[in-house]
Amino acid sequence: MTKIVFYRSGGVFYGFEEQGHTGFGEEGNDILCAALSAMTMLIINSIEIAYASDVEYEIDEKTTDIRVRCRAALPQFEDDERKRYAVSGIFTAYYYQLNDMLEEYYDFLDVTVKDIDYQ
């Protein structure tokens, strides 16, 4: 099972962590893991390129642990309201996409939110 924890501060999503292999298919042929990987890279590339913001991320190929965070989603780090809205919006969209996927893949995904006062 892949466990995904979203990080939220003041109601604003600013990152997530993914841990574990989904177990939906054999390693290397798991379409659910492939979907998660593709969506994660879309988020990283969108934030870096389309939104011109720094994104902190770590991908451990051995453990399949992934951590993605972007301070530009938070008002204390980014003055441009439109950029904050765009960056937090892509994290929010991923959260809702995964919740939709839970309907079919509930045995393979666990999605939670952790509220943290980001300082």
Biopython code that builds the backbone (N, CA, C, O; Angstrom):
import numpy as np
from Bio.PDB.StructureBuilder import StructureBuilder

atoms = [
    (1, "MET", "N", (0.838, -1.178, 0.000)),
    (1, "MET", "CA", (0.000, 0.000, 0.000)),
    (1, "MET", "C", (0.884, 1.243, 0.000)),
    (1, "MET", "O", (1.899, 1.299, 0.694)),
    (2, "THR", "N", (0.484, 2.229, -0.785)),
    (2, "THR", "CA", (1.164, 3.515, -0.775)),
    (2, "THR", "C", (0.399, 4.446, 0.145)),
    (2, "THR", "O", (-0.810, 4.632, 0.007)),
    (3, "LYS", "N", (1.124, 5.025, 1.083)),
    (3, "LYS", "CA", (0.537, 5.990, 2.005)),
    (3, "LYS", "C", (0.971, 7.381, 1.571)),
    (3, "LYS", "O", (2.160, 7.659, 1.416)),
    (4, "ILE", "N", (-0.013, 8.247, 1.379)),
    (4, "ILE", "CA", (0.258, 9.609, 0.958)),
    (4, "ILE", "C", (-0.238, 10.547, 2.052)),
    (4, "ILE", "O", (-1.412, 10.517, 2.423)),
    (5, "VAL", "N", (0.659, 11.374, 2.562)),
    (5, "VAL", "CA", (0.310, 12.358, 3.581)),
    (5, "VAL", "C", (0.497, 13.738, 2.967)),
    (5, "VAL", "O", (1.595, 14.091, 2.537)),
    (6, "PHE", "N", (-0.573, 14.512, 2.927)),
    (6, "PHE", "CA", (-0.501, 15.879, 2.421)),
    (6, "PHE", "C", (-0.236, 16.825, 3.580)),
    (6, "PHE", "O", (-0.753, 16.647, 4.683)),
    (7, "TYR", "N", (0.581, 17.832, 3.306)),
    (7, "TYR", "CA", (0.896, 18.844, 4.300)),
    (7, "TYR", "C", (0.103, 20.100, 3.994)),
    (7, "TYR", "O", (0.056, 20.579, 2.861)),
    (8, "ARG", "N", (-0.523, 20.621, 5.053)),
    (8, "ARG", "CA", (-1.369, 21.801, 4.909)),
    (8, "ARG", "C", (-1.070, 22.755, 6.063)),
    (8, "ARG", "O", (-0.896, 22.328, 7.205)),
    (9, "SER", "N", (-1.012, 24.035, 5.758)),
    (9, "SER", "CA", (-0.784, 25.068, 6.766)),
    (9, "SER", "C", (-1.786, 26.186, 6.537)),
    (9, "SER", "O", (-1.858, 26.748, 5.444)),
    (10, "GLY", "N", (-2.555, 26.508, 7.558)),
    (10, "GLY", "CA", (-3.562, 27.569, 7.413)),
    (10, "GLY", "C", (-4.567, 27.272, 6.328)),
    (10, "GLY", "O", (-5.066, 28.193, 5.681)),
    (11, "GLY", "N", (-4.879, 26.001, 6.111)),
    (11, "GLY", "CA", (-5.831, 25.604, 5.083)),
    (11, "GLY", "C", (-5.250, 25.493, 3.684)),
    (11, "GLY", "O", (-5.975, 25.205, 2.733)),
    (12, "VAL", "N", (-3.938, 25.721, 3.548)),
    (12, "VAL", "CA", (-3.281, 25.731, 2.241)),
    (12, "VAL", "C", (-2.383, 24.495, 2.107)),
    (12, "VAL", "O", (-1.502, 24.259, 2.934)),
    (13, "PHE", "N", (-2.623, 23.720, 1.057)),
    (13, "PHE", "CA", (-1.751, 22.577, 0.775)),
    (13, "PHE", "C", (-0.422, 23.082, 0.221)),
    (13, "PHE", "O", (-0.394, 23.934, -0.667)),
    (14, "TYR", "N", (0.677, 22.550, 0.751)),
    (14, "TYR", "CA", (1.995, 22.980, 0.270)),
    (14, "TYR", "C", (2.952, 21.813, 0.014)),
    (14, "TYR", "O", (4.115, 22.042, -0.316)),
    (15, "GLY", "N", (2.491, 20.576, 0.158)),
    (15, "GLY", "CA", (3.367, 19.447, -0.124)),
    (15, "GLY", "C", (2.749, 18.124, 0.263)),
    (15, "GLY", "O", (1.615, 18.053, 0.737)),
    (16, "PHE", "N", (3.538, 17.058, 0.045)),
    (16, "PHE", "CA", (3.075, 15.718, 0.379)),
    (16, "PHE", "C", (4.259, 14.774, 0.469)),
    (16, "PHE", "O", (5.357, 15.069, -0.005)),
    (17, "GLU", "N", (4.007, 13.628, 1.089)),
    (17, "GLU", "CA", (4.958, 12.519, 1.122)),
    (17, "GLU", "C", (4.231, 11.266, 0.686)),
    (17, "GLU", "O", (3.068, 11.055, 1.029)),
    (18, "GLU", "N", (4.922, 10.443, -0.069)),
    (18, "GLU", "CA", (4.397, 9.137, -0.484)),
    (18, "GLU", "C", (5.380, 8.079, -0.001)),
    (18, "GLU", "O", (6.593, 8.223, -0.151)),
    (19, "GLN", "N", (4.835, 7.008, 0.584)),
    (19, "GLN", "CA", (5.693, 5.934, 1.066)),
    (19, "GLN", "C", (5.096, 4.595, 0.685)),
    (19, "GLN", "O", (3.897, 4.360, 0.837)),
    (20, "GLY", "N", (5.957, 3.723, 0.187)),
    (20, "GLY", "CA", (5.561, 2.352, -0.078)),
    (20, "GLY", "C", (5.095, 2.090, -1.496)),
    (20, "GLY", "O", (4.701, 2.996, -2.229)),
    (21, "HIS", "N", (5.155, 0.836, -1.848)),
    (21, "HIS", "CA", (4.705, 0.353, -3.152)),
    (21, "HIS", "C", (3.222, 0.001, -3.050)),
    (21, "HIS", "O", (2.795, -0.580, -2.053)),
    (22, "THR", "N", (2.445, 0.341, -4.054)),
    (22, "THR", "CA", (0.995, 0.113, -3.971)),
    (22, "THR", "C", (0.639, -1.365, -3.846)),
    (22, "THR", "O", (-0.314, -1.718, -3.151)),
    (23, "GLY", "N", (1.395, -2.226, -4.512)),
    (23, "GLY", "CA", (1.065, -3.648, -4.491)),
    (23, "GLY", "C", (-0.054, -4.011, -5.447)),
    (23, "GLY", "O", (-0.557, -5.134, -5.410)),
    (24, "PHE", "N", (-0.453, -3.081, -6.301)),
    (24, "PHE", "CA", (-1.516, -3.355, -7.268)),
    (24, "PHE", "C", (-1.056, -4.338, -8.342)),
    (24, "PHE", "O", (-1.834, -5.168, -8.813)),
    (25, "GLY", "N", (0.200, -4.236, -8.716)),
    (25, "GLY", "CA", (0.777, -5.120, -9.723)),
    (25, "GLY", "C", (2.218, -5.421, -9.355)),
    (25, "GLY", "O", (2.746, -4.911, -8.366)),
    (26, "GLU", "N", (2.841, -6.256, -10.169)),
    (26, "GLU", "CA", (4.243, -6.584, -9.923)),
    (26, "GLU", "C", (5.108, -5.341, -10.131)),
    (26, "GLU", "O", (4.826, -4.498, -10.983)),
    (27, "GLU", "N", (6.170, -5.253, -9.325)),
    (27, "GLU", "CA", (7.076, -4.125, -9.439)),
    (27, "GLU", "C", (7.600, -4.032, -10.872)),
    (27, "GLU", "O", (8.050, -5.020, -11.452)),
    (28, "GLY", "N", (7.530, -2.837, -11.418)),
    (28, "GLY", "CA", (7.938, -2.620, -12.799)),
    (28, "GLY", "C", (6.774, -2.684, -13.774)),
    (28, "GLY", "O", (6.880, -2.206, -14.903)),
    (29, "ASN", "N", (5.657, -3.277, -13.340)),
    (29, "ASN", "CA", (4.458, -3.374, -14.185)),
    (29, "ASN", "C", (3.208, -2.904, -13.448)),
    (29, "ASN", "O", (2.093, -3.263, -13.825)),
    (30, "ASP", "N", (3.385, -2.120, -12.423)),
    (30, "ASP", "CA", (2.275, -1.656, -11.595)),
    (30, "ASP", "C", (1.744, -0.344, -12.168)),
    (30, "ASP", "O", (2.389, 0.697, -12.041)),
    (31, "ILE", "N", (0.577, -0.391, -12.792)),
    (31, "ILE", "CA", (0.030, 0.808, -13.432)),
    (31, "ILE", "C", (-0.375, 1.874, -12.416)),
    (31, "ILE", "O", (-0.356, 3.065, -12.728)),
    (32, "LEU", "N", (-0.736, 1.459, -11.213)),
    (32, "LEU", "CA", (-1.093, 2.433, -10.188)),
    (32, "LEU", "C", (0.145, 3.193, -9.715)),
    (32, "LEU", "O", (0.101, 4.414, -9.560)),
    (33, "CYS", "N", (1.233, 2.489, -9.488)),
    (33, "CYS", "CA", (2.496, 3.159, -9.131)),
    (33, "CYS", "C", (2.950, 4.072, -10.268)),
    (33, "CYS", "O", (3.429, 5.180, -10.024)),
    (34, "ALA", "N", (2.805, 3.621, -11.475)),
    (34, "ALA", "CA", (3.196, 4.441, -12.624)),
    (34, "ALA", "C", (2.361, 5.720, -12.681)),
    (34, "ALA", "O", (2.884, 6.791, -12.987)),
    (35, "ALA", "N", (1.080, 5.609, -12.389)),
    (35, "ALA", "CA", (0.206, 6.785, -12.384)),
    (35, "ALA", "C", (0.635, 7.770, -11.300)),
    (35, "ALA", "O", (0.704, 8.974, -11.548)),
    (36, "LEU", "N", (0.922, 7.266, -10.102)),
    (36, "LEU", "CA", (1.375, 8.139, -9.019)),
    (36, "LEU", "C", (2.680, 8.831, -9.383)),
    (36, "LEU", "O", (2.839, 10.027, -9.141)),
    (37, "SER", "N", (3.613, 8.085, -9.963)),
    (37, "SER", "CA", (4.893, 8.662, -10.370)),
    (37, "SER", "C", (4.713, 9.748, -11.420)),
    (37, "SER", "O", (5.342, 10.803, -11.347)),
    (38, "ALA", "N", (3.857, 9.485, -12.391)),
    (38, "ALA", "CA", (3.623, 10.466, -13.456)),
    (38, "ALA", "C", (2.983, 11.733, -12.899)),
    (38, "ALA", "O", (3.372, 12.840, -13.271)),
    (39, "MET", "N", (2.008, 11.579, -12.013)),
    (39, "MET", "CA", (1.354, 12.755, -11.432)),
    (39, "MET", "C", (2.328, 13.541, -10.558)),
    (39, "MET", "O", (2.307, 14.772, -10.558)),
    (40, "THR", "N", (3.176, 12.840, -9.818)),
    (40, "THR", "CA", (4.159, 13.507, -8.971)),
    (40, "THR", "C", (5.131, 14.321, -9.811)),
    (40, "THR", "O", (5.422, 15.467, -9.470)),
    (41, "MET", "N", (5.636, 13.761, -10.893)),
    (41, "MET", "CA", (6.562, 14.498, -11.754)),
    (41, "MET", "C", (5.865, 15.664, -12.450)),
    (41, "MET", "O", (6.489, 16.701, -12.678)),
    (42, "LEU", "N", (4.590, 15.517, -12.790)),
    (42, "LEU", "CA", (3.828, 16.630, -13.361)),
    (42, "LEU", "C", (3.776, 17.792, -12.370)),
    (42, "LEU", "O", (3.943, 18.949, -12.753)),
    (43, "ILE", "N", (3.546, 17.480, -11.108)),
    (43, "ILE", "CA", (3.492, 18.518, -10.077)),
    (43, "ILE", "C", (4.847, 19.212, -9.949)),
    (43, "ILE", "O", (4.921, 20.441, -9.963)),
    (44, "ILE", "N", (5.903, 18.438, -9.826)),
    (44, "ILE", "CA", (7.250, 19.011, -9.681)),
    (44, "ILE", "C", (7.585, 19.888, -10.880)),
    (44, "ILE", "O", (8.023, 21.026, -10.706)),
    (45, "ASN", "N", (7.388, 19.382, -12.091)),
    (45, "ASN", "CA", (7.716, 20.145, -13.298)),
    (45, "ASN", "C", (6.833, 21.380, -13.452)),
    (45, "ASN", "O", (7.316, 22.434, -13.867)),
    (46, "SER", "N", (5.560, 21.266, -13.127)),
    (46, "SER", "CA", (4.660, 22.424, -13.228)),
    (46, "SER", "C", (5.098, 23.535, -12.292)),
    (46, "SER", "O", (5.139, 24.702, -12.681)),
    (47, "ILE", "N", (5.422, 23.177, -11.067)),
    (47, "ILE", "CA", (5.831, 24.199, -10.098)),
    (47, "ILE", "C", (7.139, 24.846, -10.520)),
    (47, "ILE", "O", (7.269, 26.069, -10.476)),
    (48, "GLU", "N", (8.111, 24.036, -10.930)),
    (48, "GLU", "CA", (9.420, 24.576, -11.311)),
    (48, "GLU", "C", (9.367, 25.392, -12.588)),
    (48, "GLU", "O", (9.956, 26.471, -12.657)),
    (49, "ILE", "N", (8.670, 24.893, -13.599)),
    (49, "ILE", "CA", (8.715, 25.520, -14.917)),
    (49, "ILE", "C", (7.558, 26.488, -15.144)),
    (49, "ILE", "O", (7.785, 27.666, -15.417)),
    (50, "ALA", "N", (6.329, 26.007, -15.035)),
    (50, "ALA", "CA", (5.178, 26.855, -15.341)),
    (50, "ALA", "C", (4.983, 27.955, -14.303)),
    (50, "ALA", "O", (4.582, 29.067, -14.645)),
    (51, "TYR", "N", (5.266, 27.648, -13.023)),
    (51, "TYR", "CA", (5.042, 28.626, -11.959)),
    (51, "TYR", "C", (6.332, 29.283, -11.480)),
    (51, "TYR", "O", (6.306, 30.114, -10.572)),
    (52, "ALA", "N", (7.452, 28.917, -12.083)),
    (52, "ALA", "CA", (8.764, 29.517, -11.780)),
    (52, "ALA", "C", (9.019, 29.618, -10.280)),
    (52, "ALA", "O", (9.411, 30.667, -9.768)),
    (53, "SER", "N", (8.790, 28.512, -9.595)),
    (53, "SER", "CA", (8.995, 28.466, -8.148)),
    (53, "SER", "C", (9.917, 27.309, -7.788)),
    (53, "SER", "O", (9.957, 26.283, -8.467)),
    (54, "ASP", "N", (10.648, 27.502, -6.712)),
    (54, "ASP", "CA", (11.503, 26.424, -6.212)),
    (54, "ASP", "C", (10.634, 25.382, -5.528)),
    (54, "ASP", "O", (9.742, 25.709, -4.745)),
    (55, "VAL", "N", (10.908, 24.134, -5.835)),
    (55, "VAL", "CA", (10.207, 23.024, -5.183)),
    (55, "VAL", "C", (11.263, 22.106, -4.588)),
    (55, "VAL", "O", (12.227, 21.730, -5.256)),
    (56, "GLU", "N", (11.070, 21.755, -3.337)),
    (56, "GLU", "CA", (11.978, 20.831, -2.672)),
    (56, "GLU", "C", (11.411, 19.429, -2.856)),
    (56, "GLU", "O", (10.247, 19.173, -2.548)),
    (57, "TYR", "N", (12.244, 18.526, -3.361)),
    (57, "TYR", "CA", (11.753, 17.155, -3.490)),
    (57, "TYR", "C", (12.891, 16.164, -3.331)),
    (57, "TYR", "O", (14.043, 16.439, -3.667)),
    (58, "GLU", "N", (12.532, 15.013, -2.811)),
    (58, "GLU", "CA", (13.448, 13.894, -2.656)),
    (58, "GLU", "C", (12.731, 12.649, -3.154)),
    (58, "GLU", "O", (11.579, 12.399, -2.799)),
    (59, "ILE", "N", (13.415, 11.880, -3.969)),
    (59, "ILE", "CA", (12.855, 10.632, -4.484)),
    (59, "ILE", "C", (13.860, 9.526, -4.195)),
    (59, "ILE", "O", (14.979, 9.550, -4.708)),
    (60, "ASP", "N", (13.469, 8.567, -3.385)),
    (60, "ASP", "CA", (14.319, 7.430, -3.049)),
    (60, "ASP", "C", (13.809, 6.221, -3.837)),
    (60, "ASP", "O", (12.804, 5.610, -3.471)),
    (61, "GLU", "N", (14.500, 5.890, -4.902)),
    (61, "GLU", "CA", (14.069, 4.813, -5.794)),
    (61, "GLU", "C", (14.062, 3.446, -5.103)),
    (61, "GLU", "O", (13.268, 2.575, -5.459)),
    (62, "LYS", "N", (14.937, 3.258, -4.124)),
    (62, "LYS", "CA", (15.013, 1.962, -3.437)),
    (62, "LYS", "C", (13.812, 1.730, -2.532)),
    (62, "LYS", "O", (13.236, 0.643, -2.524)),
    (63, "THR", "N", (13.436, 2.750, -1.773)),
    (63, "THR", "CA", (12.328, 2.595, -0.824)),
    (63, "THR", "C", (11.001, 3.073, -1.397)),
    (63, "THR", "O", (9.958, 2.843, -0.785)),
    (64, "THR", "N", (11.010, 3.714, -2.524)),
    (64, "THR", "CA", (9.859, 4.351, -3.176)),
    (64, "THR", "C", (9.295, 5.502, -2.343)),
    (64, "THR", "O", (8.143, 5.889, -2.537)),
    (65, "ASP", "N", (10.078, 6.051, -1.429)),
    (65, "ASP", "CA", (9.639, 7.203, -0.647)),
    (65, "ASP", "C", (9.868, 8.477, -1.450)),
    (65, "ASP", "O", (10.922, 8.665, -2.057)),
    (66, "ILE", "N", (8.857, 9.349, -1.443)),
    (66, "ILE", "CA", (8.918, 10.607, -2.176)),
    (66, "ILE", "C", (8.435, 11.710, -1.248)),
    (66, "ILE", "O", (7.453, 11.545, -0.524)),
    (67, "ARG", "N", (9.136, 12.833, -1.277)),
    (67, "ARG", "CA", (8.723, 13.996, -0.503)),
    (67, "ARG", "C", (8.783, 15.214, -1.409)),
    (67, "ARG", "O", (9.797, 15.465, -2.060)),
    (68, "VAL", "N", (7.687, 15.972, -1.447)),
    (68, "VAL", "CA", (7.597, 17.167, -2.292)),
    (68, "VAL", "C", (7.015, 18.296, -1.434)),
    (68, "VAL", "O", (5.971, 18.132, -0.801)),
    (69, "ARG", "N", (7.704, 19.443, -1.421)),
    (69, "ARG", "CA", (7.213, 20.610, -0.694)),
    (69, "ARG", "C", (7.562, 21.871, -1.467)),
    (69, "ARG", "O", (8.597, 21.954, -2.128)),
    (70, "CYS", "N", (6.670, 22.852, -1.367)),
    (70, "CYS", "CA", (6.931, 24.130, -2.024)),
    (70, "CYS", "C", (6.415, 25.255, -1.139)),
    (70, "CYS", "O", (5.212, 25.392, -0.917)),
    (71, "ARG", "N", (7.344, 26.050, -0.642)),
    (71, "ARG", "CA", (6.980, 27.164, 0.240)),
    (71, "ARG", "C", (6.248, 28.274, -0.510)),
    (71, "ARG", "O", (5.590, 29.103, 0.120)),
    (72, "ALA", "N", (6.345, 28.310, -1.833)),
    (72, "ALA", "CA", (5.667, 29.359, -2.615)),
    (72, "ALA", "C", (4.148, 29.273, -2.503)),
    (72, "ALA", "O", (3.449, 30.202, -2.909)),
    (73, "ALA", "N", (3.633, 28.191, -1.969)),
    (73, "ALA", "CA", (2.189, 28.071, -1.761)),
    (73, "ALA", "C", (1.718, 28.864, -0.543)),
    (73, "ALA", "O", (0.522, 29.099, -0.372)),
    (74, "LEU", "N", (2.659, 29.271, 0.296)),
    (74, "LEU", "CA", (2.328, 29.895, 1.579)),
    (74, "LEU", "C", (2.602, 31.395, 1.569)),
    (74, "LEU", "O", (3.628, 31.834, 1.049)),
    (75, "PRO", "N", (1.690, 32.186, 2.142)),
    (75, "PRO", "CA", (1.823, 33.651, 2.080)),
    (75, "PRO", "C", (3.068, 34.202, 2.771)),
    (75, "PRO", "O", (3.555, 35.265, 2.386)),
    (76, "GLN", "N", (3.593, 33.511, 3.776)),
    (76, "GLN", "CA", (4.778, 34.029, 4.450)),
    (76, "GLN", "C", (6.054, 33.876, 3.614)),
    (76, "GLN", "O", (7.104, 34.410, 3.971)),
    (77, "PHE", "N", (5.952, 33.141, 2.494)),
    (77, "PHE", "CA", (7.129, 32.923, 1.643)),
    (77, "PHE", "C", (6.967, 33.472, 0.223)),
    (77, "PHE", "O", (7.957, 33.613, -0.494)),
    (78, "GLU", "N", (5.747, 33.779, -0.190)),
    (78, "GLU", "CA", (5.508, 34.240, -1.561)),
    (78, "GLU", "C", (4.517, 35.398, -1.538)),
    (78, "GLU", "O", (3.396, 35.258, -1.049)),
    (79, "ASP", "N", (4.939, 36.544, -2.073)),
    (79, "ASP", "CA", (4.078, 37.730, -2.101)),
    (79, "ASP", "C", (3.033, 37.681, -3.208)),
    (79, "ASP", "O", (1.941, 38.229, -3.061)),
    (80, "ASP", "N", (3.368, 37.025, -4.317)),
    (80, "ASP", "CA", (2.473, 36.980, -5.474)),
    (80, "ASP", "C", (1.299, 36.034, -5.193)),
    (80, "ASP", "O", (1.458, 34.813, -5.166)),
    (81, "GLU", "N", (0.134, 36.621, -4.990)),
    (81, "GLU", "CA", (-1.056, 35.836, -4.639)),
    (81, "GLU", "C", (-1.430, 34.838, -5.741)),
    (81, "GLU", "O", (-1.847, 33.720, -5.439)),
    (82, "ARG", "N", (-1.289, 35.221, -6.995)),
    (82, "ARG", "CA", (-1.628, 34.314, -8.097)),
    (82, "ARG", "C", (-0.703, 33.103, -8.131)),
    (82, "ARG", "O", (-1.142, 31.986, -8.405)),
    (83, "LYS", "N", (0.578, 33.329, -7.850)),
    (83, "LYS", "CA", (1.528, 32.219, -7.817)),
    (83, "LYS", "C", (1.197, 31.282, -6.654)),
    (83, "LYS", "O", (1.204, 30.061, -6.814)),
    (84, "ARG", "N", (0.907, 31.859, -5.481)),
    (84, "ARG", "CA", (0.523, 31.029, -4.324)),
    (84, "ARG", "C", (-0.700, 30.181, -4.648)),
    (84, "ARG", "O", (-0.745, 28.989, -4.342)),
    (85, "TYR", "N", (-1.682, 30.807, -5.267)),
    (85, "TYR", "CA", (-2.918, 30.109, -5.616)),
    (85, "TYR", "C", (-2.644, 28.969, -6.603)),
    (85, "TYR", "O", (-3.205, 27.882, -6.465)),
    (86, "ALA", "N", (-1.794, 29.212, -7.584)),
    (86, "ALA", "CA", (-1.459, 28.192, -8.585)),
    (86, "ALA", "C", (-0.707, 27.027, -7.956)),
    (86, "ALA", "O", (-1.024, 25.866, -8.216)),
    (87, "VAL", "N", (0.289, 27.334, -7.128)),
    (87, "VAL", "CA", (1.091, 26.270, -6.523)),
    (87, "VAL", "C", (0.254, 25.444, -5.554)),
    (87, "VAL", "O", (0.272, 24.214, -5.608)),
    (88, "SER", "N", (-0.476, 26.109, -4.673)),
    (88, "SER", "CA", (-1.311, 25.350, -3.735)),
    (88, "SER", "C", (-2.420, 24.613, -4.488)),
    (88, "SER", "O", (-2.849, 23.534, -4.078)),
    (89, "GLY", "N", (-2.871, 25.198, -5.577)),
    (89, "GLY", "CA", (-3.928, 24.567, -6.373)),
    (89, "GLY", "C", (-3.511, 23.243, -6.973)),
    (89, "GLY", "O", (-4.317, 22.316, -7.048)),
    (90, "ILE", "N", (-2.269, 23.138, -7.398)),
    (90, "ILE", "CA", (-1.831, 21.872, -7.993)),
    (90, "ILE", "C", (-1.716, 20.787, -6.919)),
    (90, "ILE", "O", (-1.995, 19.619, -7.190)),
    (91, "PHE", "N", (-1.310, 21.162, -5.706)),
    (91, "PHE", "CA", (-1.306, 20.192, -4.602)),
    (91, "PHE", "C", (-2.735, 19.783, -4.239)),
    (91, "PHE", "O", (-3.014, 18.610, -3.990)),
    (92, "THR", "N", (-3.626, 20.761, -4.213)),
    (92, "THR", "CA", (-5.029, 20.486, -3.894)),
    (92, "THR", "C", (-5.647, 19.580, -4.948)),
    (92, "THR", "O", (-6.395, 18.660, -4.617)),
    (93, "ALA", "N", (-5.342, 19.833, -6.204)),
    (93, "ALA", "CA", (-5.874, 19.000, -7.292)),
    (93, "ALA", "C", (-5.394, 17.559, -7.152)),
    (93, "ALA", "O", (-6.166, 16.625, -7.370)),
    (94, "TYR", "N", (-4.127, 17.374, -6.791)),
    (94, "TYR", "CA", (-3.590, 16.022, -6.592)),
    (94, "TYR", "C", (-4.301, 15.343, -5.424)),
    (94, "TYR", "O", (-4.620, 14.157, -5.504)),
    (95, "TYR", "N", (-4.550, 16.070, -4.354)),
    (95, "TYR", "CA", (-5.266, 15.517, -3.206)),
    (95, "TYR", "C", (-6.654, 15.010, -3.636)),
    (95, "TYR", "O", (-7.037, 13.893, -3.290)),
    (96, "TYR", "N", (-7.392, 15.813, -4.375)),
    (96, "TYR", "CA", (-8.733, 15.402, -4.805)),
    (96, "TYR", "C", (-8.690, 14.285, -5.846)),
    (96, "TYR", "O", (-9.567, 13.421, -5.861)),
    (97, "GLN", "N", (-7.693, 14.292, -6.703)),
    (97, "GLN", "CA", (-7.540, 13.200, -7.670)),
    (97, "GLN", "C", (-7.323, 11.880, -6.949)),
    (97, "GLN", "O", (-7.942, 10.871, -7.288)),
    (98, "LEU", "N", (-6.449, 11.889, -5.959)),
    (98, "LEU", "CA", (-6.190, 10.665, -5.196)),
    (98, "LEU", "C", (-7.427, 10.208, -4.431)),
    (98, "LEU", "O", (-7.680, 9.008, -4.327)),
    (99, "ASN", "N", (-8.194, 11.145, -3.898)),
    (99, "ASN", "CA", (-9.420, 10.767, -3.202)),
    (99, "ASN", "C", (-10.428, 10.136, -4.154)),
    (99, "ASN", "O", (-11.148, 9.214, -3.772)),
    (100, "ASP", "N", (-10.485, 10.622, -5.386)),
    (100, "ASP", "CA", (-11.328, 9.970, -6.396)),
    (100, "ASP", "C", (-10.832, 8.555, -6.681)),
    (100, "ASP", "O", (-11.634, 7.634, -6.834)),
    (101, "MET", "N", (-9.521, 8.382, -6.752)),
    (101, "MET", "CA", (-8.945, 7.069, -7.033)),
    (101, "MET", "C", (-9.178, 6.078, -5.893)),
    (101, "MET", "O", (-9.186, 4.867, -6.113)),
    (102, "LEU", "N", (-9.365, 6.588, -4.687)),
    (102, "LEU", "CA", (-9.616, 5.715, -3.534)),
    (102, "LEU", "C", (-10.870, 4.865, -3.717)),
    (102, "LEU", "O", (-10.960, 3.763, -3.175)),
    (103, "GLU", "N", (-11.835, 5.372, -4.477)),
    (103, "GLU", "CA", (-13.069, 4.620, -4.717)),
    (103, "GLU", "C", (-12.768, 3.255, -5.335)),
    (103, "GLU", "O", (-13.406, 2.261, -4.989)),
    (104, "GLU", "N", (-11.815, 3.206, -6.233)),
    (104, "GLU", "CA", (-11.477, 1.953, -6.907)),
    (104, "GLU", "C", (-10.258, 1.254, -6.300)),
    (104, "GLU", "O", (-10.164, 0.027, -6.334)),
    (105, "TYR", "N", (-9.332, 2.031, -5.747)),
    (105, "TYR", "CA", (-8.060, 1.461, -5.285)),
    (105, "TYR", "C", (-7.887, 1.581, -3.771)),
    (105, "TYR", "O", (-6.765, 1.759, -3.297)),
    (106, "TYR", "N", (-8.956, 1.490, -3.017)),
    (106, "TYR", "CA", (-8.897, 1.687, -1.567)),
    (106, "TYR", "C", (-8.001, 0.685, -0.857)),
    (106, "TYR", "O", (-7.506, 0.979, 0.231)),
    (107, "ASP", "N", (-7.776, -0.487, -1.438)),
    (107, "ASP", "CA", (-6.881, -1.476, -0.829)),
    (107, "ASP", "C", (-5.406, -1.170, -1.081)),
    (107, "ASP", "O", (-4.532, -1.813, -0.499)),
    (108, "PHE", "N", (-5.124, -0.196, -1.943)),
    (108, "PHE", "CA", (-3.749, 0.068, -2.364)),
    (108, "PHE", "C", (-3.247, 1.469, -2.030)),
    (108, "PHE", "O", (-2.054, 1.750, -2.140)),
    (109, "LEU", "N", (-4.172, 2.353, -1.619)),
    (109, "LEU", "CA", (-3.814, 3.739, -1.319)),
    (109, "LEU", "C", (-4.384, 4.155, 0.030)),
    (109, "LEU", "O", (-5.466, 3.723, 0.427)),
    (110, "ASP", "N", (-3.636, 4.997, 0.721)),
    (110, "ASP", "CA", (-4.112, 5.603, 1.957)),
    (110, "ASP", "C", (-3.753, 7.081, 1.875)),
    (110, "ASP", "O", (-2.578, 7.423, 1.746)),
    (111, "VAL", "N", (-4.745, 7.956, 1.948)),
    (111, "VAL", "CA", (-4.523, 9.392, 1.785)),
    (111, "VAL", "C", (-4.976, 10.118, 3.049)),
    (111, "VAL", "O", (-6.127, 9.991, 3.467)),
    (112, "THR", "N", (-4.075, 10.868, 3.645)),
    (112, "THR", "CA", (-4.403, 11.654, 4.841)),
    (112, "THR", "C", (-3.843, 13.057, 4.705)),
    (112, "THR", "O", (-3.046, 13.344, 3.812)),
    (113, "VAL", "N", (-4.274, 13.922, 5.606)),
    (113, "VAL", "CA", (-3.806, 15.305, 5.648)),
    (113, "VAL", "C", (-3.227, 15.566, 7.020)),
    (113, "VAL", "O", (-3.803, 15.186, 8.040)),
    (114, "LYS", "N", (-2.074, 16.221, 7.031)),
    (114, "LYS", "CA", (-1.431, 16.619, 8.271)),
    (114, "LYS", "C", (-1.357, 18.128, 8.297)),
    (114, "LYS", "O", (-0.682, 18.739, 7.469)),
    (115, "ASP", "N", (-2.049, 18.727, 9.243)),
    (115, "ASP", "CA", (-2.003, 20.185, 9.389)),
    (115, "ASP", "C", (-0.795, 20.562, 10.228)),
    (115, "ASP", "O", (-0.643, 20.120, 11.366)),
    (116, "ILE", "N", (0.062, 21.389, 9.639)),
    (116, "ILE", "CA", (1.300, 21.820, 10.282)),
    (116, "ILE", "C", (1.406, 23.327, 10.151)),
    (116, "ILE", "O", (1.232, 23.876, 9.062)),
    (117, "ASP", "N", (1.687, 23.985, 11.242)),
    (117, "ASP", "CA", (1.921, 25.420, 11.198)),
    (117, "ASP", "C", (3.324, 25.643, 10.668)),
    (117, "ASP", "O", (4.290, 25.573, 11.428)),
    (118, "TYR", "N", (3.455, 25.912, 9.372)),
    (118, "TYR", "CA", (4.765, 26.045, 8.728)),
    (118, "TYR", "C", (5.394, 27.370, 9.134)),
    (118, "TYR", "O", (4.819, 28.433, 8.899)),
    (119, "GLN", "N", (6.530, 27.310, 9.721)),
    (119, "GLN", "CA", (7.233, 28.510, 10.191)),
    (119, "GLN", "C", (8.401, 28.808, 9.293)),
    (119, "GLN", "O", (9.122, 29.780, 9.519)),
]
sb = StructureBuilder()
sb.init_structure("model")
sb.init_model(0)
sb.init_chain("A")
sb.init_seg("    ")
for serial, (resi, resn, name, xyz) in enumerate(atoms, 1):
    if name == "N":
        sb.init_residue(resn, " ", resi, " ")
    sb.init_atom(name, np.array(xyz, "f"), 0.0, 1.0, " ", f" {name:<3s}", serial, name[0])
structure = sb.get_structure()
